[in-house]
Each structure stands twice: as structure tokens, then as C-alpha cells.
């Protein structure tokens, strides 16, 4: 198979983001296909035994087994790395597979990790339950408090792990400060960038060592497949992540990789249009609810920091109602256009009640500590006409007594 762009990174590095999203990582076979080929194969054959030996010894490039590399998957990895500005990328079967692999590949018994209080429920589960079972100490802090990061450092601290904006509280962490602090102490910073994607925020520009994704979200953007990705230096990806991934097997399927490749072609257009819609809808919601958590509105306490780090607000924001779960559920039940769903980044508008869905497993005390109340709703604003979304929310709010 002829690799037309991957061998010449000097060419692709000069491409602008929109071009990278469409053409980055494109390999073409002898058929000359324009759309990336879908290689549905678990293994590969060889011309001779010496070739097999050379590939397994790492002396010759080429495919060996799809748990290690697949042409379609490799194209996606190259494209994501180009969009992120990373040296390398490895994809995984889901976003949580990516988060888990990014942590477990570098943490051992006796190590210490500092993580953010506000995070996706399953990400918190990793720090609250999984890692301690294997002898990794975890300290949970308010990611917005820069002093708390420094105070939490121990001699055995190996990783800082956080997301910004945080799910679903929309906390904004100071990526440049946190990652700079980590680097000064020899700590690896791992940033979950799923709420923004590289179209809207590139943590490596602010000093992040590793950036992890649920590519299920904005990268696919149409609610079709599960996928995850981890970006970093070639040393981190090849020496730390790859041995873990190769031997544990959380690999992305070629079909899912192909779907995400197609999603990346429109990522920039979708992310920016959804951000425009989210800002317009957010301004309306702010006039109707007691509290809104929207990083692009001046009412957000970290409005200035969000503008520093993000190119646009993204499609997601949250709101808090005074009437608790009953009123929040009443709003959901009254929706006519917006779907009740716990997914995000989708081209369709979706709303959920985090306390009874994405963060149910945290329990009442855990949710309270994270700032997730019974009256919180999280909204993913899609590509529909913003005025139609506003009309739907208006009637739902009215029916729920807002």
C-alpha cells in the first residue's frame, strides 16, 4: 500500500487546520480511491518469512495484526495528531478506553495522581475506585484553584488529570498554569479535551503533555460510533501507551475509524456553527432560569479564561433550576424537538439530567461535592435552527413552571 502523505510530514505540517481535517493522514492504494479505504481485516499476509521476522522485530515498516495497526485506523491516528499538533496518536475503542489507557500505561503501585473534582462520572470512578485498587494514591481537588494543584504535589506525584470545560459543571481549568506546574515538577499532564475537540481548543499549545478524547463526541458528531484517542509525543505513545494497548487490546475497529475520519472532514464547520447556536440559545436560557453555566456568557466566573483558551464556546452548557429533580424532569418531559439523551457533541440537540444519568453512579454525596445538584440540566446544542430550539425550550420551561 502506497502511503502518500504520512511519509512527508514537512508537507502536512504546513497545511492549515481545515486542510488537515480533510486530507491529513490520507493513504491511497493502487486503486487510487479518493475517500479513505476501509480495511476490514484482522491480519495480514507476507511475501516471505524474512518479511514477517523483520516487521515483528521492528526493523521494517508494515502491518502485522490489527490489534497493533490497521491501515484505516492508522489514517485516523495520523489525522488526529495533525489536528492536535501532536507528534503521535493512538485510537481506542471508546472515550473511556482512551482515558483508562492514558492513565494505566504510566501509573504503578506507589504512584500518586492529582485529579479534578468536576469530571465525567466514569472519569471520577477511575480515580475514586479503580486506581486505588492497584495501589495508586489519588488526590481530588477543585481544578479551578491553581494553588490547590501545587499544594497537592507529593514526591511520588506522576500525573495531573483534568478536563476543561468540566462535565457538567462547565468549570474552566487554567491549562497553561496547571501544565506548566506539572512540567516544572516532572509530572505528566493529561487533559481530557472532549468538550471542545482540537477544532476549538488545543491543550498542547498551552503545555499539555497528553490529550485524550472521546472521539464519540464532536469528532464523530453524529451519534454513530464509539471511539477514543490519546495524543502525545512519539516517546509517550510508542514507549508507554503502545505496549499497554497492544497487550490489553482496547483497539478501535476499522469501521468506526472510517466513520470518525468522515466526521473529521466537517468537524470545524460543525463545531463553530454549534457554538454560534449555543451562544444564541444560552442568551435566551439565561433570561429564563435562575443559574446558567455557560463559559461564553459574562455571568460565568471564568469567562475571561475561557476566551483565552478556547476559540469558541462549544455546543454544551448547563443550567440549574430551583425546583430540583421534579422541575428538571418536567422540562425534559415537555421537550418536543430536543431529545432526552446523555450523549454530547452530536449534530442533534440533546438534553439530560446529570444527577440521574451521567453522574448517577457518584451518589448524592459525591454529586454534591462536585457541584451537581438535582436541578441541573445539561444541554448539547446541535445544528438545528437556533430559533426552533429556543421555541422548544420556551414552551418546555413554561410547562415546567419557569
C-alpha positions in Angstrom: 0.0 0.0 0.0 1.4 3.4 -1.0 1.4 6.0 1.8 1.1 9.4 0.0 1.1 11.9 2.9 2.3 10.3 6.0 5.9 9.9 4.9 6.2 13.7 4.2 5.3 15.5 7.5 7.0 18.6 6.3 4.2 18.9 3.7 1.3 18.2 6.0 2.7 20.4 8.9 2.4 23.4 6.6 -1.3 22.7 5.9 -3.8 24.8 7.7 -6.3 23.1 10.1 -9.2 22.9 7.6 -7.0 21.2 5.0 -5.6 18.8 7.6 -9.1 17.8 8.7 -10.0 16.8 5.1 -6.7 15.4 3.7 -4.4 14.7 6.7 -3.4 11.1 7.0 -4.8 10.0 3.6 -3.2 6.9 2.2 -4.1 5.6 -1.2 -3.9 2.1 -2.5 -3.1 1.2 -6.1 -6.9 1.7 -6.8 -6.5 5.4 -6.4 -9.6 5.9 -4.2 -10.5 9.4 -3.2 -12.3 8.5 0.1 -10.2 6.6 2.6 -10.3 2.8 2.1 -12.0 0.6 4.7 -9.7 -2.3 5.6 -11.8 -4.9 7.3 -9.2 -7.4 8.2 -7.8 -8.8 11.4 -4.5 -9.9 10.0 -2.1 -9.6 7.0 -0.1 -11.9 4.8 3.5 -11.6 3.8 5.6 -12.3 0.7 8.2 -14.3 2.7 9.2 -15.4 6.2 12.0 -12.8 6.4 9.5 -10.0 6.0 7.5 -11.3 8.9 10.6 -11.5 11.1 11.7 -8.0 10.1 8.3 -6.5 10.9 7.9 -8.2 14.3 11.5 -7.2 15.2 10.6 -3.6 14.3 13.2 -3.5 11.5 10.8 -3.0 8.7 7.6 -0.9 8.5 4.4 -2.7 7.7 1.2 -4.2 9.1 1.3 -7.3 11.3 -2.0 -7.6 13.1 -5.0 -5.2 13.6 -4.6 -5.2 17.3 -1.3 -3.4 16.7 -2.1 -1.4 13.5 -4.7 -1.3 10.7 -4.4 1.0 7.6 -7.8 2.7 8.2 -7.1 3.1 11.9 -3.6 4.4 11.2 -5.0 7.1 8.8 -7.3 8.3 11.6 -4.5 8.4 14.1 -2.3 10.5 11.7 -5.2 12.9 11.0 -6.0 13.5 14.7 -2.3 14.0 15.5 -2.1 16.6 12.8 -5.2 18.4 14.1 -3.9 18.3 17.6 -0.4 19.4 16.8 0.9 16.2 18.4 3.8 14.0 17.3 1.7 10.9 17.5 -1.7 9.5 18.3 -3.3 6.1 19.2 -7.0 5.5 19.0 -9.0 3.3 21.3 -12.4 1.5 21.3 -14.2 4.3 23.3 -13.5 7.5 25.1 -13.3 5.7 28.5 -10.8 3.2 27.0 -8.7 6.2 26.0 -8.8 7.8 29.5 -8.1 4.4 31.2 -5.2 3.6 28.8 -3.7 7.1 29.2 -3.5 6.6 33.0 -2.8 2.9 33.4 0.0 2.9 30.9 2.1 5.2 33.1 0.9 4.7 36.7 2.1 1.9 39.1 1.5 0.9 42.7 3.0 3.6 44.9 2.5 6.4 42.5 0.3 9.4 43.1 -2.2 11.3 40.8 -3.9 14.6 41.3 -7.3 14.9 39.6 -10.1 17.3 39.2 -13.2 17.2 41.4 -15.6 18.1 38.5 -15.4 15.4 35.8 -17.4 12.9 33.8 -18.7 10.3 36.2 -16.7 7.4 34.8 -13.5 9.5 34.8 -14.1 10.1 38.5 -14.7 6.4 39.0 -11.2 5.7 37.7 -9.6 7.9 40.4 -12.1 7.1 43.2 -12.2 3.3 42.8 -10.1 1.7 40.1 -6.6 3.2 40.6 -6.7 2.9 44.4 -7.4 -0.9 44.0 -4.0 -1.1 42.3 -2.1 0.9 44.9 -2.2 4.3 43.2 -2.9 7.2 45.5 -5.3 9.8 44.2 -5.9 13.4 45.5 -9.1 15.1 44.2 -9.1 18.9 44.1 -11.0 21.9 42.7 -9.3 22.3 39.3 -10.2 26.0 39.2 -7.9 26.6 42.3 -4.4 26.9 41.0 -2.9 26.9 44.5 -4.7 23.5 45.2 -2.7 21.9 42.4 0.6 23.0 43.8 -0.4 22.1 47.4 -1.4 18.6 46.3 2.0 17.7 44.8 3.9 14.9 46.6 7.3 13.4 45.9 5.6 10.5 44.2 3.1 12.5 42.1 3.3 11.3 38.5 0.1 12.6 36.8 -2.2 15.6 36.7 -5.5 14.6 35.1 -8.4 17.0 34.4 -10.9 18.2 31.8 -11.8 21.7 30.7 -14.6 22.6 30.4 -15.6 20.1 33.0 -18.6 17.8 32.6 -21.3 19.0 33.5 -20.4 22.0 35.8 -18.5 23.8 33.0 -15.6 24.6 35.3 -12.7 26.0 33.3 -9.2 24.9 34.4 -6.2 27.1 33.7 -4.5 24.7 31.3 -1.3 26.8 30.9 -0.7 27.2 34.6 -1.5 23.6 35.5 0.5 22.0 32.7 3.4 24.4 33.4 3.4 23.5 37.1 3.3 19.8 36.1 6.3 20.1 33.8 8.3 22.0 36.3 7.9 19.1 38.7 8.4 16.3 36.2 4.7 15.4 36.3 2.8 14.3 33.2 -0.3 16.4 32.5 -3.2 14.5 30.9 -6.1 16.7 29.6 -9.5 15.4 28.5 -10.5 17.7 25.7 -13.7 16.0 24.6 -16.0 19.0 25.2 -14.0 21.1 22.7 -12.1 18.9 20.2 -9.0 20.3 18.5 -11.3 22.5 16.4 -12.0 24.7 19.4 -9.2 24.1 21.9 -5.7 22.6 21.6 -4.3 22.0 25.1 -0.8 21.2 23.7 -0.5 24.9 22.7 -0.7 25.6 26.5 1.8 23.0 27.5 -0.2 19.8 27.9 1.8 16.5 27.6 -1.1 14.2 26.7 -4.5 15.0 25.3 -7.2 12.4 25.5 -10.6 12.2 23.7 -13.9 10.6 23.5 -14.0 10.8 19.7 -17.6 9.5 20.0 -18.5 13.1 20.7 -17.6 16.0 18.4 -15.2 14.1 16.2 -17.9 11.7 15.0 -20.5 14.3 15.8 -23.5 12.4 14.6 -24.1 9.8 17.2 -23.0 6.8 15.2 -20.0 5.1 16.7 -17.8 4.8 19.9 -14.2 5.9 19.6 -11.4 7.3 21.7 -7.9 8.8 21.1 -4.8 9.7 23.0 -2.3 12.2 21.6 1.3 12.9 22.8 4.9 12.7 22.0 6.2 9.8 19.9 8.1 8.7 23.0 5.0 8.6 25.2 2.8 7.0 22.6 5.3 4.3 21.4 7.1 3.6 24.7 4.3 3.9 27.3 0.9 3.7 25.6 1.5 1.3 22.8 2.9 -1.6 24.9 -0.2 -1.3 27.2 -2.6 -1.1 24.3 -1.1 -3.9 22.3 -1.2 -6.3 25.2 -4.6 -5.4 26.6 -6.4 -4.8 23.4 -8.8 -1.8 23.7 -8.5 -1.2 20.0 -10.7 0.8 17.7 -12.5 -1.1 14.9 -11.6 -0.1 11.3 -15.2 0.6 10.5 -15.5 3.0 13.5 -12.2 4.6 12.5 -13.6 5.2 9.0 -16.7 6.8 10.3 -14.7 9.2 12.5 -12.5 10.0 9.5 -15.6 11.2 7.7 -16.7 13.1 10.8 -13.4 15.0 11.0 -14.0 16.4 7.5 -16.8 18.5 8.8 -15.6 18.9 12.4 -14.6 22.6 12.1 -17.8 23.6 10.4 -20.0 21.7 12.9 -18.2 22.8 16.0 -18.3 26.5 15.1 -21.9 26.5 13.9 -23.0 24.6 17.0 -21.0 27.2 19.1 -22.9 30.0 17.4 -26.2 28.3 18.1 -25.2 27.5 21.7 -24.4 31.2 22.4 -27.7 32.3 21.0 -29.7 29.7 22.9 -27.6 30.3 26.0 -28.6 34.0 26.0 -32.2 33.0 25.9 -31.9 30.4 28.6 -30.1 33.0 30.8 -33.2 35.1 30.7 -35.4 32.2 31.9 -33.5 30.2 34.5 -32.0 31.1 37.9 -28.5 29.9 37.0 -26.7 29.2 33.8 -23.2 27.7 33.4 -22.0 28.9 30.0 -18.4 29.8 29.5 -19.1 32.4 26.8 -21.5 34.4 28.8 -20.2 37.2 31.1 -22.1 35.6 34.0 -19.6 32.7 34.0 -16.9 33.4 36.7 -14.2 32.2 34.3 -15.4 33.9 31.2 -12.0 35.6 30.5 -10.1 32.4 31.0 -12.4 30.5 28.6 -11.8 33.2 25.9 -8.1 32.8 26.4 -8.0 29.0 25.9 -11.0 28.3 23.6 -11.6 29.6 20.0 -15.4 29.3 20.6 -17.8 28.3 23.4 -18.6 24.8 22.1 -22.0 23.2 21.9 -22.5 22.4 25.6 -23.7 24.3 28.6 -25.6 23.6 31.8 -28.4 25.3 33.8 -29.6 24.9 37.4 -33.3 25.1 38.3 -34.7 25.9 41.7 -37.3 23.2 41.6 -34.9 20.3 41.9 -35.3 16.9 40.1 -39.1 17.3 39.7 -38.8 20.5 37.8 -35.8 19.3 35.8 -37.6 16.2 34.7 -40.7 18.2 33.9 -38.6 20.3 31.5 -37.2 17.1 29.8 -40.7 15.6 29.6 -42.1 18.7 27.9 -39.5 18.9 25.1 -40.8 18.4 21.6 -37.8 18.9 19.4 -34.8 18.4 21.7 -34.1 14.8 22.5 -33.6 13.4 26.0 -30.1 11.8 25.7 -26.9 11.6 27.7 -24.6 12.0 24.6 -22.8 15.2 23.7 -21.2 16.7 20.6 -24.0 15.4 18.4 -25.4 17.4 15.5 -28.8 16.9 17.1 -29.7 18.9 20.2 -29.8 16.7 23.3 -30.5 17.3 27.0 -30.1 15.3 30.1 -30.3 15.4 33.9 -26.8 14.5 35.1 -27.8 13.5 38.6 -30.0 10.7 37.3 -27.9 9.7 34.3 -24.2 10.5 33.6 -23.3 11.1 37.3 -25.8 8.8 38.9 -23.0 6.4 40.0 -21.4 9.2 42.1 -24.1 9.0 44.7 -25.7 12.1 46.4 -22.7 13.0 48.5 -20.3 12.7 45.5 -22.6 14.8 43.3 -22.9 17.4 46.0 -19.1 17.6 46.3 -18.8 18.1 42.6 -21.4 20.8 42.5 -24.1 18.7 40.6 -27.5 19.4 42.1 -30.8 17.8 41.5 -31.9 20.9 39.5 -29.1 20.7 37.0 -29.7 20.1 33.3 -27.0 19.8 30.6 -27.8 20.8 27.0 -25.9 19.9 23.9 -26.9 22.4 21.2 -27.0 20.9 17.7 -27.2 22.2 14.1 -30.9 22.9 14.1 -32.2 26.4 13.6 -31.4 28.1 16.9 -34.8 29.8 16.9 -36.6 26.4 16.8 -34.5 25.3 19.8 -35.4 28.5 21.6 -39.1 28.0 20.9 -38.9 24.4 22.2 -37.2 25.4 25.4 -39.6 28.3 25.9 -42.6 26.1 25.8 -40.9 23.4 28.0 -39.9 26.0 30.6 -43.4 27.4 30.6 -44.9 23.9 31.2 -42.4 23.3 34.0 -43.4 26.5 35.8 -40.4 28.6 34.8 
